[in-house]
Amino acid sequence: MAATLGVETLSYLPWAVLNYMGIVFAIILALTGIGITKITEEEKEKFLQEMGEK
């Protein structure tokens, strides 16, 4: 990107905060389990059986 824009990589670092924060938020959400639906063992077995039949 530096060659295309003619701007040094670290020069646009302050304006790319949202690019890096997305990774941070993804890690936080994954660790806390927010937004991730957990399934029961019954649901897991049912899903695996259905996938095996097809």
C-alpha beads as a LAMMPS data file, in Angstrom:
LAMMPS data file: protein, C-alpha beads

54 atoms
53 bonds

1 atom types
1 bond types

-500.0 500.0 xlo xhi
-500.0 500.0 ylo yhi
-500.0 500.0 zlo zhi

Masses

1 110.0

Atoms # bond

1 1 1 0.000 0.000 0.000
2 1 1 2.907 2.312 0.658
3 1 1 4.084 2.057 -2.951
4 1 1 0.592 2.577 -4.365
5 1 1 -0.250 5.622 -2.260
6 1 1 3.252 7.017 -2.018
7 1 1 2.822 7.342 1.749
8 1 1 4.976 5.646 4.352
9 1 1 3.226 2.841 6.204
10 1 1 3.494 4.368 9.673
11 1 1 2.303 7.757 8.399
12 1 1 -1.302 6.588 8.007
13 1 1 -1.305 4.478 11.181
14 1 1 -3.264 7.066 13.249
15 1 1 -6.061 7.097 10.645
16 1 1 -6.361 3.302 10.512
17 1 1 -7.534 2.861 14.112
18 1 1 -10.807 1.165 13.135
19 1 1 -8.916 -1.369 11.038
20 1 1 -6.962 -2.547 14.053
21 1 1 -9.775 -2.201 16.574
22 1 1 -11.878 -4.698 14.614
23 1 1 -9.374 -7.405 15.472
24 1 1 -9.355 -6.385 19.137
25 1 1 -13.159 -6.446 19.353
26 1 1 -13.320 -9.826 17.602
27 1 1 -10.948 -11.316 20.172
28 1 1 -12.866 -9.786 23.087
29 1 1 -16.210 -11.053 21.768
30 1 1 -14.786 -14.518 21.165
31 1 1 -13.324 -14.734 24.669
32 1 1 -16.487 -13.508 26.396
33 1 1 -18.890 -15.530 24.233
34 1 1 -21.021 -12.512 23.379
35 1 1 -22.846 -13.089 20.121
36 1 1 -21.953 -16.764 19.963
37 1 1 -24.891 -19.125 20.390
38 1 1 -23.977 -22.179 22.382
39 1 1 -25.711 -25.465 21.601
40 1 1 -26.559 -28.309 23.937
41 1 1 -25.136 -31.809 23.570
42 1 1 -28.534 -32.961 22.231
43 1 1 -28.505 -30.314 19.517
44 1 1 -24.916 -31.193 18.659
45 1 1 -25.714 -34.899 18.284
46 1 1 -28.810 -34.139 16.195
47 1 1 -26.803 -31.882 13.901
48 1 1 -24.042 -34.454 13.476
49 1 1 -26.585 -37.172 12.675
50 1 1 -28.286 -34.971 10.078
51 1 1 -24.973 -34.137 8.452
52 1 1 -24.025 -37.809 8.346
53 1 1 -27.248 -38.757 6.547
54 1 1 -26.782 -36.325 3.685

Bonds

1 1 1 2
2 1 2 3
3 1 3 4
4 1 4 5
5 1 5 6
6 1 6 7
7 1 7 8
8 1 8 9
9 1 9 10
10 1 10 11
11 1 11 12
12 1 12 13
13 1 13 14
14 1 14 15
15 1 15 16
16 1 16 17
17 1 17 18
18 1 18 19
19 1 19 20
20 1 20 21
21 1 21 22
22 1 22 23
23 1 23 24
24 1 24 25
25 1 25 26
26 1 26 27
27 1 27 28
28 1 28 29
29 1 29 30
30 1 30 31
31 1 31 32
32 1 32 33
33 1 33 34
34 1 34 35
35 1 35 36
36 1 36 37
37 1 37 38
38 1 38 39
39 1 39 40
40 1 40 41
41 1 41 42
42 1 42 43
43 1 43 44
44 1 44 45
45 1 45 46
46 1 46 47
47 1 47 48
48 1 48 49
49 1 49 50
50 1 50 51
51 1 51 52
52 1 52 53
53 1 53 54
